[in-house]
Amino acid sequence: MKHLITLMAAAFLATASLHASAQAEEAERETILPNEEELQRLGELAGEMFRRFAEEAEPMAERLRGLMEDLDAYEAPEIMPNGDIIIRRKPDADPAEVPETEEEGIAL
């Protein structure tokens, strides 16, 4: 009886494995690959998305470029014992580079 149960379990597992394998092969045959027109359209859509992103990001990139140039006017950050971070202007920095309002500077 014990051998019969083992034999039945093995037969069940083999059948299930064959069934799963057949389903995987069928799913693979049903896979639809994009045709040349669909790939062309996908490329056009990706190009349009990239163009829009570049247009929207340009003002931010210009602002970032300006901020990076402003960094030359400052010393390296200094962390104080109490955890405060101090960023000092270089003594020879051009006073014209100092932002006049908070909107022109970096507000944290």
N, C-alpha and C positions, 0 to 999 in steps of 0.2 A: 504494500500500500504506500509506504514511504517513497519508494522508487517511482511509483505511478504519479504521485504529486510532484516530485522533482521533474519528471519527464513532461508533465502537463505545463508546469511553470516555464520550462525551457522552450517548449513549443509556443506558448503564449508570447514570450519575449521575442522569439525569432519572428513570429508573425507581425508583432507590433513594429519591430525594427524594419521589416520589409515594407510595411504599409507607410511608415514615416519616410523611408527612402523614396518610395514611389511618389509620395506627395511633394517632396522636395524637388524631384526631377520634373514633375508636372508644373510646379510653380516657376521653376527656372525656364521652362519652355514658354510660359505665358508672359515672361518679362517683356515689356514693351520698351524698345530703345528709341530715343528721339531721332527723328529724321533730320536731313540737312536743313530744311526750312525752319524747323523748331530750334535747332542749334543756332541758326542765324538770328532768329528773333530773340533768343535768350542772350546772345551777344549784344544785340542792340539795346535790350532792356538794361543789361549790366552797364553798358557804356553810358546810357542816360542817367542811371542811378549815380554813377561815379561823377558825371558832369555836374549834377545837382549838388552832390556832396561837396565838390571842389568849390562851387559858387558860394555855398553857405559857409564853408570853412575858411574862405579867403580872408574875410575881415578879422576873424579870430586869429588866423596865422599872422596877419600884419600886426595885430595888437601884441601877440606873443613875441614877435620879432622885436618890437619896440621895448617891451619889458626886458628882454634878454640884453639888449644894448644898454639899458639903464643899470643893469647889474654891475657894470664896470665901475660905477660911481660908489659902490659899497664895499666895505670890508667883509671878510668871511663871518658868518654868524658865530656868536659867542654864547655859550650856555652858562648861565649863572648858577651858583650853588642852590638857589631856591627854585630852579627850573625855568626861570625867565630866559627868553632868548633875545639877545640884543644884536641888532644889525646896525653898525655905525657907517656913516658916510665917510668916504676917504677925504682926508684933509684937502687934497688938491682937486676935489670934484668940482665941476662947473656949477655954480649956484643956479644957473638957468635951468638945470635938469631937475630941480626940486619941484614936484607937483604942487600946483596952487590949490587944488581942491582934492577931496578924498576920491571923487569920481575919476580923476586923472591918475591917481595912485592905485596901490593895491590895498583893498580893504579886506581884512581877515575877520 
